[in-house]
Every structure is written in C-alpha cells, then in structure tokens.
Amino acid sequence: MGMGPKTEETFRELLDRALHNRLDDVASLIATVGPQAYETAAALAIQVTGHVVIDTAERWPTEADLREIARLSATAITGLLVTEDMIGDCLSRVVFGSESVMDVFAGNQDAPVIPLFTLANVILSFTPKGLHWSDYLDRIETGIEAAGSVPDDVLPSMVYRFVRKPGHHPGALRGGR
C-alpha cells in the first residue's frame, strides 16, 4: 500500500484518540487534517480491520465469524459510540463487502468515524495475548506493505503455504483477550 509517514502518523493519532475515547480530539484532528487526509486514514483503518479479523478467524471470515467478532468487540472498553450491530454491519458490508460506509450508515452523522471506531474495538479485543495493540499494529502495517509488493500470480502459493503450516487448525476464532 505504500503509506506515507504523514498518513501513518495521522492514522495512528486518530486510532490512539479513539482507543482512549477522546472524541473531541478525534473530531479536532479530522478538522485539522481535512477530509481527504481523513479519508485516506479511514481506508487504512478498513484495511487494518480486515487483517485483524482474518488473523482472528484464521481464514477468510464467514458471516457467522463476523457476527461473533462484532459481538465480542462490542464489549471492548473503548466506550465508543458503536454498537454490536454497527460493528457487524461495518465488518460484513464495508470491510468484507463492497459498500461504502456512507451508504451503509446513511443518515448517521457519525458514519465517517465508524470504520475508525470499529477498528478501535476490534484491535483492542483481538490483539494477541502478550502484545500491546501498537506492536500488533506495527506487524499489521508491515504485512500491508509486504502484501502491496507481492504480484497477484503468486497469491495461490502464499495461501497454500500458510494454510498448510503445521499446527494450523482453521475453523475456530483465536481469542485475543
């Protein structure tokens, strides 16, 4: 994905503010960086959320996986204005669907921040044990960068390699708490 340092800095600052339920600070930073920079950060939030969910499900998630992840994420201690249903809709219709967040949450004044708030709840709920969320995010960003440089025609080999790794048992969600 080739994210620039400014995009990463804005994204991380927004996520940190969301994780600490500093909603006024989130709004202030969005106003400062402008809609285009925020849109880029929100797109990165969607991509990172996808990584966390696939890592948690240990496969391409089913609708049942997404609903369970939404249920568990809704109990995160962020205190953000996202419900289980909102997280579930964001996961199934935006992150793993083809709809825009503005279409899915039409009429909701908080629609632009729902991907950020969804990520905050998901990453807090499913960061692997023994790892701080920011370290997990470092790993994810490294993965996003690496995936961006891999030609599409090698994807089947990569999928096979990782699905067939010893000790891998697809089918159950990995608990992060």
Beta strands, then each sheet from edge to edge (+ up, - down):
end
